[in-house]
Amino acid sequence: MFSSRGGGSWHDSNGGLGPACGATGRGPGAARRLAHARQGLLGGHEGQPLVVDNTMYVVTPYPNVLYAFDLTREGYPLKWKYRPPVDPNALGIACCDAINRGAFYADGKIVYNLLDGHTVAVAAATGRELWKTRIADLSQGETTPVAPLVVKHRVIVGASGGEFGIHGWLKGLNLETGRIVWTAYNVGPDSEVLAKAGTFKPFYDRGAELALTSWPADVWKNGGAPVWGWMSYDSSLDLIYYGTGNPAPYNPEQRAGDNKWTASVLARRPEDGTLVWAYQFTPHDSWDYDAASEMILADLAVNGRPRKVLVHFDKNGFAYTMDRATGEVLVAQQFVEVNWAKRVDVATGRPVVDSTKLTGASRGDIKDVCPSLEGGKSPASPAAYSPRTGLFYLATNNMCMDYQATRATRIAGTPFIGANTPYHAGRGGHLGAFIAWDAAAGKKVWQTTEPYPVWSGALVTAGDVVFYGTLDGWFKAADAKTGKVLWRFKVGSGVVANPITYTGADGKQYVAVYAGIGGDWFLLSGDVRSDDPADVRPPADFMPDIARHTSQGGIVWIFAL
């Protein structure tokens, strides 16, 4: 997903158009540990650092401290630290650990979200707070771990809270002042969704009030559709792309209909939030298949014709190659084991669902649904694309689940879920894999299996080397063409972050990554904080030995190539 920008820097957390990352380097065999720095905070370290003008910027999990390190001096000393006040009540509301998915550099500012529903802008040179805006409401279950996207003078932000029954939205802020300029909801009436007649032209679904009439009564008001993943921007079309999360609650019988636009991709104008097109990956989502994964923008030849495409690896197990101007599905194929649907009909855009895998409180315990609600790929783990190989690289999960829905009642600011979903390994017995995917053909090119789910982002360089990390604490480099592992290093804690590359002041290429197990695995990996490695509680009992191979962490590792 990620691409390096001019000058060998890494300015942002989002993906988009761009070359394979970094310089050619001396090859993977030359990688060596250069330095590591403890942040002083243990916990889930998702996201990635930024590198701008020989300064590395690091945002921690809660309480979201921002550090600036000088990369021109030995030992990378601290230049400054910004420690904002963050409401501790956010800790009890955050769904899946108190993580932060990163910051964005623009116009001399570091812009990022605090867990408690605020967006801040900090002067990159000094660490001085420039503005702070409240964008979310903790009392409704909204938290803000998402990385912002800056397009021109707009800061684009969203919020988590699908498990709390929020009314999901996207907002555009003024970069200079922090003022909220527009708010676009993902479900509800066209006037709130900003779907305007004559402008909103989805490829498949036609008509007005689609995000209202696909819900019973006023259920949409607490219908979820959070924005907690990654956003992309195409300057040639002037469109931002983002995915929405699950509908609420998990019991689908409480929300009949397609539930648009949950589990969907939406394309909007950054200036005013106007909706141009939308597509729903999983209509009437009955399995918690958020569509929050990144939307990778690439130019590919599909069926012999050059196309400007959007490539998306969904939690539902299908990889989609779409026309990013119109939302037409060109290719949709399984990239992991899938049995909830037989295929996606590209003529209609809808999945052909296996009715025996439909869930609901009246249907009892539905056994062996693949993939699990952790997804064929976690939306927190962005993929990478190399124009050199023409392949996409991504971390995947090989897990299935049993799904027993129950009736849920919403109380604002408390979980609104209604399901019990124990996991088990999928076909082959391993729990994860790292794969290379041909998005034009819709097929897997190579795969490296891993004993545990793979939850890191991917980084591919112009030297045809791809980097990723594992839950048991390995950071690996593989041949991008064959998948052969060329190098690995034990970083001490599970990697749930996204590696980056940059060019140092000395002209050399470096790779950096966080080590700090957490995110969903804070809940699922057993108690890695315990002195007893056998201290494992459901639902973590599907991988009971993970605590023997990892521990909590909070380190930035830097490697020289």
QUITA-V76332 format. One record per pair of residues at least 4 apart in sequence whose ideal C-beta (glycine too) atoms are under 6 Angstrom apart, sorted by the first residue. I is the first residue (numbers start at 0). J is the second residue. If there is no record, write none. Layout:
I:J
I:J
This chain:
0:14
0:293
0:295
0:381
0:382
0:383
1:14
2:17
2:20
3:20
3:21
4:8
4:10
7:501
7:502
8:50
8:51
9:49
9:50
9:499
9:501
10:51
10:104
11:103
12:101
12:146
13:148
13:229
13:230
13:231
14:231
14:293
14:295
15:231
15:232
15:296
16:296
19:385
19:387
19:459
19:461
20:458
20:460
20:500
21:460
21:500
21:508
22:508
23:461
23:462
24:462
24:508
24:560
25:29
25:560
27:464
27:476
27:485
27:486
29:560
30:486
30:558
30:560
31:559
32:558
33:557
33:558
33:559
34:75
34:557
35:554
35:556
36:555
37:554
38:59
38:553
40:59
40:553
41:551
41:553
42:60
42:517
43:60
43:96
43:98
43:517
43:518
43:521
44:496
44:513
44:515
45:98
45:100
45:379
45:495
45:496
45:518
46:99
46:100
46:101
47:101
47:497
47:499
48:55
48:57
48:511
49:56
49:102
49:104
50:55
50:501
51:104
53:70
53:71
53:504
54:67
55:68
55:70
56:67
56:109
57:66
57:555
58:65
58:99
58:102
58:111
59:64
60:97
60:98
60:99
61:97
61:114
62:85
63:85
63:99
63:113
64:82
65:81
66:80
67:78
67:79
68:75
69:76
69:78
70:75
71:504
72:76
79:126
81:121
81:126
83:113
85:113
85:114
85:115
86:115
88:137
89:114
89:115
89:137
89:142
90:97
92:137
92:140
92:142
93:97
93:142
94:159
94:162
95:518
95:519
96:517
96:518
96:521
97:114
98:144
98:518
99:144
100:144
100:145
100:146
101:146
102:109
102:111
103:110
103:147
103:149
104:109
105:149
107:123
108:120
109:121
109:123
110:120
110:147
110:154
112:118
112:143
113:117
114:142
116:133
116:134
116:135
116:137
116:141
116:143
117:131
117:133
118:132
118:134
118:156
119:131
120:129
120:130
121:126
121:128
122:127
122:129
130:177
132:177
134:156
134:170
135:141
135:143
135:158
136:141
138:412
139:165
139:411
140:160
140:163
140:165
140:412
141:158
141:160
141:165
142:159
143:158
145:157
145:227
147:154
147:156
148:155
148:230
149:154
150:232
150:269
152:174
153:171
153:269
154:172
154:174
155:171
155:230
156:170
157:169
157:226
158:225
159:225
159:227
160:165
160:225
161:223
161:225
161:244
161:245
161:247
162:414
162:416
163:415
164:221
164:247
164:409
164:415
166:220
167:185
167:223
167:224
167:225
168:182
168:184
169:183
169:226
170:179
170:182
171:180
171:181
171:272
172:177
172:179
173:178
173:180
181:271
181:272
183:193
183:272
184:191
184:192
185:224
185:243
185:260
186:210
186:219
186:222
186:224
187:191
187:192
187:210
187:211
187:219
188:211
189:194
189:207
189:208
192:210
192:274
193:272
193:273
193:274
194:199
194:274
195:199
198:273
199:274
200:276
201:276
201:277
201:326
202:325
202:326
202:327
203:348
204:209
208:212
209:259
210:259
210:260
213:256
213:257
213:258
213:259
214:218
214:219
214:256
215:255
218:222
218:254
221:409
222:246
222:247
223:245
223:246
223:247
223:261
224:243
224:261
225:244
226:241
227:244
227:291
228:242
228:291
228:292
228:378
229:293
229:381
230:239
230:241
231:240
231:294
231:296
232:239
233:238
233:296
236:324
238:266
239:267
239:269
240:266
240:294
242:264
242:290
242:291
243:260
243:261
243:263
243:290
244:289
244:291
245:284
245:287
245:289
246:254
246:258
246:261
246:284
247:415
248:253
248:407
248:415
248:416
248:417
249:287
249:416
249:417
249:418
250:360
250:404
250:406
250:407
250:417
251:283
251:285
251:359
252:359
252:360
254:258
257:282
257:283
258:283
259:279
260:277
262:280
262:281
262:284
262:288
262:290
263:277
263:279
263:290
264:278
265:277
266:275
266:276
267:272
267:274
268:273
276:326
278:326
280:290
280:313
281:288
281:315
284:288
285:357
285:358
286:339
286:372
287:372
288:314
288:315
289:314
289:378
290:313
291:378
292:312
292:378
293:381
294:309
294:311
295:310
295:384
296:309
297:308
297:384
298:307
299:306
299:308
299:439
300:305
301:306
301:329
301:439
307:323
308:320
308:323
309:321
309:323
310:320
310:438
311:319
312:318
312:376
312:382
312:393
313:317
314:374
316:333
316:335
316:337
316:370
316:375
317:331
317:333
317:343
318:332
318:334
319:328
319:331
320:329
320:330
320:438
321:328
322:327
328:345
328:348
330:441
331:343
331:345
332:441
333:337
334:436
335:370
335:375
335:395
336:369
336:425
336:426
337:369
338:369
339:356
339:368
340:350
340:351
340:352
341:351
342:351
343:350
344:349
344:351
356:368
358:365
358:402
358:404
359:404
360:404
360:405
360:406
364:401
364:403
365:402
366:401
367:399
368:400
368:402
369:399
369:425
370:374
370:375
371:398
371:399
371:400
371:422
372:420
373:396
373:398
375:395
376:393
376:395
377:454
379:518
380:394
380:454
380:455
380:456
381:456
381:497
382:391
382:393
382:457
383:392
383:457
383:458
383:459
384:391
385:390
385:459
385:479
388:479
388:480
390:435
390:444
391:436
391:438
392:435
392:457
392:459
392:465
393:457
394:433
394:453
394:455
394:467
395:432
395:434
396:431
396:452
397:425
397:429
397:430
397:431
398:422
398:425
399:423
399:425
400:420
400:422
401:421
402:420
403:419
404:417
404:418
405:417
407:415
407:416
407:417
409:415
421:538
422:538
422:541
423:541
424:428
424:430
429:448
429:450
430:451
430:452
431:449
431:451
431:452
431:453
432:446
432:448
432:449
433:447
433:453
433:467
434:443
434:446
435:444
435:445
436:443
437:442
437:444
445:482
447:482
449:453
449:469
451:470
451:471
454:470
454:495
455:467
455:468
455:494
456:497
457:467
458:466
458:498
459:465
459:479
460:464
463:479
463:480
464:476
465:477
465:479
466:476
466:498
467:475
468:474
468:494
469:473
470:493
471:548
471:549
472:489
472:490
472:491
472:492
472:493
472:549
473:487
474:488
474:490
474:512
475:484
475:487
476:485
476:486
477:482
477:484
478:483
478:485
490:514
490:556
491:514
491:552
492:514
492:515
492:516
492:549
492:550
492:552
493:516
493:549
494:514
495:518
496:512
496:513
498:510
498:512
499:511
500:510
501:509
502:508
503:507
503:509
507:559
508:560
509:557
509:559
510:558
511:557
512:556
513:555
514:552
514:554
514:556
515:552
515:553
516:520
516:549
517:521
519:523
520:524
523:539
524:539
524:545
525:535
525:539
525:545
525:546
526:534
527:546
527:549
527:550
527:551
528:551
529:534
532:546
532:547
535:539
535:540
535:543
